[in-house]
Amino acid sequence: MKTRHDVILIESSTPPTVEVDFDAAAVYVRFRRSKVAKTIVRPAGRSIITVDLDRAGKVVGVEAIGETEVQIGRILKHAAVEAPNVDFSRVRYTRPVAYTEMEAVA
């Protein structure tokens, strides 16, 4: 990860997994599976945007709460996160794990 004027740059080209929770009006753009060591809150108007970082300072994911539609470019812009090497056409969209687990029980 390189920091440039408060912008966090993701160097990986691996497409993220996007977890969408329409009930909570939340979106989580997961770039890696890693334990979160720090969360940064970014100002975003009507939404709450947070950036989760691991111990090495690499982006684990970006969460947006209060979103009525999924616009990854807008979410990353407000989070001050850039991923120039990622092919976003290969992104996987999923429901949060909790939903999948609840459906299995029902």
C-alpha positions as CSV (number, residue, x, y, z in Angstrom):
1,M,0.0,0.0,0.0
2,K,1.2,3.5,-0.9
3,T,-0.3,6.6,0.6
4,R,-0.5,9.7,-1.6
5,H,-2.2,12.9,-0.2
6,D,-4.4,10.8,2.1
7,V,-5.4,8.5,-0.8
8,I,-4.8,4.8,-0.2
9,L,-3.6,2.9,-3.3
10,I,-4.4,-0.7,-3.7
11,E,-1.7,-2.3,-5.8
12,S,-3.3,-5.7,-6.2
13,S,-5.2,-6.6,-9.4
14,T,-7.5,-9.1,-7.7
15,P,-11.1,-8.1,-8.1
16,P,-12.9,-7.5,-4.8
17,T,-16.0,-9.3,-3.5
18,V,-18.9,-6.9,-2.9
19,E,-21.3,-7.8,-0.1
20,V,-24.6,-6.0,-0.5
21,D,-27.1,-5.8,2.4
22,F,-30.2,-3.9,1.0
23,D,-32.0,-4.2,4.4
24,A,-29.3,-2.3,6.1
25,A,-28.5,-0.1,3.1
26,A,-24.9,-1.2,3.4
27,V,-22.2,-2.3,0.9
28,Y,-18.9,-3.9,1.8
29,V,-16.2,-4.0,-0.9
30,R,-13.8,-6.7,0.4
31,F,-10.3,-6.6,-1.2
32,R,-8.8,-9.3,1.0
33,R,-9.5,-11.7,3.8
34,S,-7.5,-10.5,6.7
35,K,-8.0,-9.4,10.3
36,V,-8.9,-5.7,10.7
37,A,-6.5,-3.8,12.8
38,K,-7.7,-0.2,12.2
39,T,-10.7,1.5,10.8
40,I,-10.6,4.9,9.2
41,V,-13.9,6.9,8.9
42,R,-14.1,9.1,5.8
43,P,-16.6,12.0,5.4
44,A,-19.2,11.2,2.7
45,G,-22.3,13.4,3.0
46,R,-25.4,11.3,3.7
47,S,-23.5,8.0,3.9
48,I,-21.0,6.7,6.4
49,I,-17.8,5.3,4.7
50,T,-15.1,3.4,6.5
51,V,-11.9,1.9,5.4
52,D,-10.7,-1.3,7.2
53,L,-6.9,-1.8,7.3
54,D,-4.8,-4.8,8.4
55,R,-1.7,-4.6,10.6
56,A,0.5,-3.9,7.6
57,G,-1.8,-1.0,6.6
58,K,-3.2,-2.8,3.6
59,V,-6.9,-2.3,2.8
60,V,-9.1,-5.2,3.9
61,G,-12.3,-3.5,2.7
62,V,-14.4,-0.4,2.4
63,E,-17.9,-0.2,3.9
64,A,-20.6,2.3,3.0
65,I,-23.7,2.6,5.1
66,G,-26.7,4.5,3.9
67,E,-26.4,3.6,0.3
68,T,-29.5,3.2,-1.8
69,E,-27.6,1.8,-4.8
70,V,-24.3,0.1,-5.4
71,Q,-21.8,2.5,-7.0
72,I,-18.4,1.2,-6.4
73,G,-16.6,4.1,-8.0
74,R,-18.4,6.6,-5.8
75,I,-17.8,4.6,-2.7
76,L,-14.1,4.3,-3.4
77,K,-13.9,8.0,-4.2
78,H,-15.4,9.0,-0.9
79,A,-13.2,6.5,0.9
80,A,-10.1,8.0,-0.8
81,V,-9.2,4.6,-2.1
82,E,-7.9,3.9,-5.6
83,A,-7.5,0.5,-7.2
84,P,-6.1,1.3,-10.7
85,N,-5.1,-2.3,-11.4
86,V,-8.5,-3.9,-10.6
87,D,-10.8,-5.0,-13.4
88,F,-14.1,-4.2,-11.8
89,S,-16.0,-6.1,-14.5
90,R,-14.8,-9.2,-12.7
91,V,-16.2,-8.2,-9.2
92,R,-18.4,-10.8,-7.5
93,Y,-21.6,-9.5,-5.8
94,T,-22.8,-11.5,-2.8
95,R,-25.2,-11.3,0.1
96,P,-23.5,-10.9,3.5
97,V,-22.6,-14.3,5.1
98,A,-25.1,-13.8,7.9
99,Y,-27.9,-14.0,5.3
100,T,-26.6,-17.2,3.8
101,E,-26.3,-18.8,7.2
102,M,-29.9,-17.7,8.2
103,E,-31.3,-19.2,5.0
104,A,-29.6,-22.5,5.7
105,V,-31.3,-22.6,9.1
106,A,-34.8,-21.6,7.8
